[in-house]
Amino acid sequence: MSEAKDCKKECFKSKIGGQALIEGVYMRGITTAAMACRLPDGTIDVEQWSVKNGKDAPWYRKAPFIRGCINFVASMAEGIRCTMKSAEKQITEDDEEEEMSKFEQWLTDKFGDKLVNVIMIISVVIALAFSLIVFKGGPILVGNIFVKFGAAETARPIIEGITRLVLLVGYMYAISFMGSIKTTFMYHGAEHKTIACYEAQEELTVENVRKHTRFHPRCGTSFILIVLLLSLIVGIFLPRTNMWLRFGVQMLCLIPEAAVAYELIKIAGKYDNIVTRIISAPGLWLQRITTKEPTDKQIECAIAALNPCLPKEGEEDKW
């Protein structure tokens, strides 16, 4: 399905954001967050809970250049928690009747109700460690190889930047063909389309949502790509003679890179001009891989997740 050309332009920029889950969508509003999942029996299960966002958020989640890393890690943890819950909702009674392995039984006996939190923490640590090793250490190693075979030392940052970009785009493109990931990317598209429909101040119906764009400037995909591009610029000024020193300094630079990237995403989400379009362009391009056109049933899930998060009377939802 192609993007509709006659969809209504947004009337305002919403603060509501979200994430695709396993057979579902997570949305976070000003005072309420919700997740809606399509269960194996075809029904939609909706959970909602209170959050502190906007004016009620702690100071460190609002202070410019401090909030970037904190909000990113918090969003990642919340996203993993919701993803795990959405996966649990896909377990049928037949699956539950299967006998647990000795290891699964030991984990259950050891941690009990806290098992989900333990797995979430381990998942975040593993995901971060894997990302740092592959997207920071790997390109440095590739740069060393090129330099040893005759490439100019001044070309090292460019080689590393191109390697990171190829790794990121290649990884996203490769997994987009996997059945479960492709479905998740379709829910990602449904999430963006639903928010676009809401920002256009149209009624949240499947027909209205369907005609809107699946690309959004405030997407986490755009954030990751901006961090990558910033690391390319920063890499020009970092030590080049010692691989381990370069790797360590790059790790430290992740904090200010994420902080700046977050502020750029905020600006791109708030304003629409030539500068913000340039900022948004790389991320919107990458979203052609990380979002897919959703089905009507997936759009229904996204609408069900967004409805509880809509601002109450007196709440400010504009950037």
N, C-alpha and C positions, 0 to 999 in steps of 0.2 A: 504494500500500500504506500503510495507516495504522499509526501507532505502536502496538505491542502494549501492553496494559494490565497483563498478568500477568507481565512480565519481572522477574527477580530484581534487587533493589537491590544496588548495589555493596557489597562487603565491605571495601574499602579504596580509597585514592586512589593511583593509580599515577603514577610520574614519567615514564613513557613517553609520548612525543608523536609526532606525525606530520604528514604533508601529502599531499594528493592530487597526483598527477603526470599526465602524459599517458598514459592507459591503464595506470595503475598507482598504487602507494602507497609512500610513504617513511615509515619509522619510525625513531625514535632512542631507544635504551635507555640503560642505565647505562654499559656498556662496548662495546656494539655498535650500529651503525646498519645498516639494510638497506633496499633498495628492490626491489619485485617488480612486474614489468610483464607485461602480456598481449601477447605477440608476435603479428604478423600471422598466423602459422600456428596460433594458438590455444593454444600452450604458455605457461607462466609462467616468465619469466627472473628469477632472484633473485641480487642482489649484496649482499654484506655487508662491513663494514670496522670496524675498531676506532675508538672515540671515547673521549674523557675527559669523563665526566659525573659528577654527584654529588660524592663526596669527592675524586675524582681530578682534577676540573676546576681550572683555574687560579684563583687567589684573586679576580681581577677578574670572574670569571664566577659567583662565589658571594656577593660582598659586596653586601648590601642597598643599593639605590638607585644602585649603580655598575653592577651586572650587567644592568639593564634594557635600556639602549640597546645595550650590547655584544652581549648575547645576541640582541636583535632583529635587528641588522645581520648577525650571524654566521648566524642562522637563515635570513634572507632570502638570503644568498649561497649557503648550502648548498642551500636549496630551489631556487634558480635553476639551480645546477649539476646537481642531480638531475633537474629538469624537462628540461633540455637533453639529458641522457643518455637520459631516457625517450623523448624525441622522436627521437633517433638510432635507438633500437631499433625504431621503426616504419618505418624505411627498408628497403625490400626490395631484392633484387638488381637488379630492373629500374630502381629509382630510382637506384641507384649507377652504373648504366651510362650514365645521362644525362650529356651533356657539360657540364662546368662552364663558367660564364661567365668572361670575362676577369677580372672583379673577384674572383670566388670563387677563381680560380687564383692571382691575386696575393696574396690573403690567405693561402692555403695555403703558397705559396712563402715569404712574408714571416715567418709565425709558426710554421709547421709544427705540431708537437704541442701548442704553447702556444696555438693558435687558440681552443680552447674556453674557456680561462681569460680570454683577451682579450675574447671576446664576453660572457662572464659579467660581467666588470667593467663593460663598456660598458652592459650591460643593467641592472645595479644602479644605475648613475649616472643613466641615462635614466629609470628607474622612479621613483627618489627625486625627481629634478628635476620630472618631470611631476606627481607627487603634491603636491609643495610648491606649485607654481604654481597648480594647479587647486584644491586643498583649503585653501590658506592665502591665496594672492593673490586668487583669484576671489571668495570671500566678502567680503573687504575692499572690493573694487571694488563689489560689490552693495550693501554697507552705505553706501558713499559716495553711490551713486545715490539710495538711499532718503532719506538725510539731505538731499540737495540738493532733493528733491521734497517736503520738509516733515516728514519723520519726526524725532522727537526724538533728540538726540545720545545720550541715555541708552539708547535702543533699539538702538543700533548693535551691541553684543555679541550681543543676542538675534537680530537679523537675520542676523548672520554665522553664529551657531551653527545656526540653522534652515537657512540656505543650505548649510552643510557637510553637515548631516544629509540634506537632500534630494539633494545631489549624490552622496553615498555610497550611500544606499539606491537612488536612481534608477539609478546606474551598475550596481550589483550586480544589480538587478532586470532591467535591459535586457540585460545580457550573459548572464543565466541562460537566455535563450531560444536562444542560439547553440548549434548542435549539439555542437561540441567542448567548450565551456564547461559545458554541461548534463551531458555525460558526466563531466567532471572533478568537478563538484559531486556526482555520484553516487558517485564514488570517495571524495570527501570524507566522504559519509555512511557509506560502508563502513569508512573509517578510524575514525570515531567509534564506530560500532556494535561494531567488533572490540575496541577498547580498553574499552568498557563491558562487554562480555562477559567480558573478562579480569579487570576489576575486580570483577565479580560472582563470580569464581572458578569459572566454568563452563568446561567443555571447549570449546576453540576449534574448533567445527564450524560449517558454514554454517547448519544448522538453529538452533543456539543463538544465533549472532550475529544472525541475521535478526530475532529478536524484541526486540532491544534498541534503545534510543533512538539517534537520529542526532545528538542535540544534546549538546555537552560544554562545561562552563564554562571549560576552559583553551584554547579554540580561539583561533587568531590573529585570527579575525573579532571576537571579544569584545575582544581587546586594542586593535584599531584603533578600535572604537566607544568604548571607555573613554577613549582618548587624545582623541578628538573631543569627548566630553562635558567632559573636563577643560579643554580649550582654550576651551570656552564660558565656564566659570567664570573662568579666568585672564584671558580677554579683557575682562572687566568692569573690571579694574584697569590695563589697558594704555593708552598714549597714544592719543588719538583724533583729534587735529587734523592730524597729518601721516601720510598713508597709508604712505609708505616707511618711516618710523620705526616705525609700528605693525607693518608686515610684518617688519622686521628683528628687533624684539623678540619677535614671535611665533616666528620661527625659533629664537631662542635658548631660548625657553620649551619648545620641543619636547623638549629633553633631560630637564628635570625632569618634564615631563608623561609621557614614555615610562617614566621611572624609577618614578614613582608608579603608573602603569597596570600595569606588570609586577608590582609588589608586590601590588596589588589582585587580579590574576589568580592569583598564587601563593596568596593567602589564600583566594580563592574555590575554588581547586582542592583545598585542604587541609581546609577546614571546611564544614560544612553547617548553617547557621542562618539566621535571618531576615535578618541583615545581608548574608551572602554571597549569599543568594538575590536580594536587591535589587541587589547588584553584578553578578550574573550575568544578571539578567533581560533587559537591553537586548541583550546579545550573543547570548543564546539565541534571542531573537526574530528577530534578523537572520540567524541560522543557518537559519531557515525558508526563506531565499532561497539561501544559500550551500551548503546541503547538500540532497541529494535522496535518495530511497529507492534503494538500489543493487540490482543484479541479483545472482544467486547467483555468477556468474563474477567479478564485481567484489569480492564478499565473499571469494572464494577468494584473490584477489590480496592483499587486506588481511591475511588470516590468514598467507599466505606471507611477508609483510613483517614481521609481528609476531613470528612464532616465533623467528627468530634473535636477537631483541632481548630475549627473556624473561630475567630475572635468573638468573645462575648461582648455584650453591650458595654461601651466605655473603654474597651481595650484597643490599643493602637497596634496595627499590623502593617504599617507602611514604613519602608526604609527611609 
